[in-house]
Amino acid sequence: MMELNLAGAPDADLIKDSDEASFMADVIEASQTTPVIVDFWAPWCGPCKTLGPQLEKAVQAAKGAVKMVKINVDEAQMIAGQMQIQSIPTVYAFFQGKPIDGFQGAQPESEIKAFVDRTIKAAGGEAPGDGLAEAVEAAEDMLTAGEAADAAQTFAAILGEDPNHAGAYGGLVRAHIAIGELDQAEALLNGAPIEISKSPELEAAHAQLLLARQAADAGPVGDLMAAVEADENDHQARFDLAQALYANGDAEGAVNHLLDLFRRDSEWNEGAAKTQLFTIFDALKANDPVVLNGRRKLSSMIFA
């Protein structure tokens, strides 16, 4: 098991309220070493009530790579004038005593995180997502190498830092599938945070779980191949053969038989061939040649 150090600085002193008397110390001097994000707000500002907590969450997630100062413009009109604050909320990022980035108005949470990441990188630091991305990549390598238990532990450690990391969550599900713990994988999918429940990473994990469930009931490849050779229009046998081939690691063979089934009778069993093809496409990587060729051939049949 690879040692994974995802710990960072504590949240203490990362976020504070400031005023005109403390601005020089809290922002200008403090930003000489660590970037400081300044949130200009007011109690009567509706959007401020949403933006402020979102900024705080992103700053806390950075684990000390950036700090945040909140300035009530009603009580700091001189600073607001010096900074030419035209409307609120207005947010500035300071580094080495100077503003280096900023924005006005409410923003989506993804944009707020991107702003915090840019601020950290502009100051020569490492955004929290960078380290997590490297950890996810390492865990994926473990999974590919057959070290599913170690991969599961690493994915779980990443989720301890960021519970909504879709890549790590999907990876943890797939690790349990690889171990054979299908019920645990399904429980994880059912309990996924709503924010990432529809993400491509979890959709892929769900598709892999469906295929793993099917694999448990797949018949012998030889018998099913013989049945298809005896009757090319035995659609159920061809469908079952595709499932068995995938279960035995032959994704390309499975896709080819499903394409053949779709060509012969696209509506058989309520379009089961197309549904199964999309399940396989979702389970594999988007750039997998099996997926690229399979999608192209399926599209040519659908739009012929």
C-alpha positions, 0 to 999 in steps of 0.5 A: 500500500502506497503511503498517501499524505493528503494532510494540510494545514489546519483551518484555524486563522484561514478566514477572518473578518477585518476592517480599515484599521486591520486591512494593512496587516490582514491583507497587505502584509499577510499576502507577502507570503500567502495569497489572501482572498478579500470578500467585499460584502454588506449585510443587506446584499443578498448574493453575498449571503450565498457567495461568502459561504461558498468562498469559505468552503473553497478556501478551507478545502485549500488547507492553508494554501490561501487565506480569506479576509471579509470586509463589510463595505458599510464599515470600511467605506474608505477602503471600498473607495480606494479599491473602486468597489462599484458593486458587491459582492466583489472579490479580489485576490492579493499576493505580495501586497497587490491585487492579482485577480478578482471578480464581481457578482455571484458565481457558480461553485465551480467558478469559485473553486477555479478562482481559488485554484488560480490564485494559489497557482499564481502565487506559486503554490499547488492547488488542492485538486492537483495533489488529489489528481495525482493520487487518483492516477496512482490509485488507477494504476493500482487497479489496472495492476490488479491491486484492487484492495490497495486501490480501494484504500487510496480512493477512500483516503482521497474521499476523506479529503474531498467527499465529492471527488467523482473520480475517487468515488467512481474508482472506489466503486470499481475497486469493490467490483474488482474485488468481487464485493458487488453488494458493497459497490451497489451500496456505495452507488446508492449512497453517492452525494447528490452533487456527483451522482450523475457524473460520468465517473459514477455512470461508468461505475454503474455500468461496470456493476451491471456488467459484473452482475451479468457476468455472474450469470453468464453461460459457457462461451463454447455452448453459446457459440455453438448455438449461434452457429447452429442458428444465426437468428437465435437472438437470445443465444447471440445476446447471451454469447455477448454477455459471456464474451464480455465476462471473459474479457473479450469486450470487442467480441461482445460488441461485434455480436451485439452490433450483429444482433442490432443489424438483424433486429434492432427492436428485439427485446425492446432494443436490448442490443442497443441498450447493452452496447451503451452499457459497455460503452459507458463502462469502458474509457471513452477513447477505447478503440472498442468504444470508438469503433463500436459507436461509429458502426452503431451510428452508421446503422441507426442513420443508414 
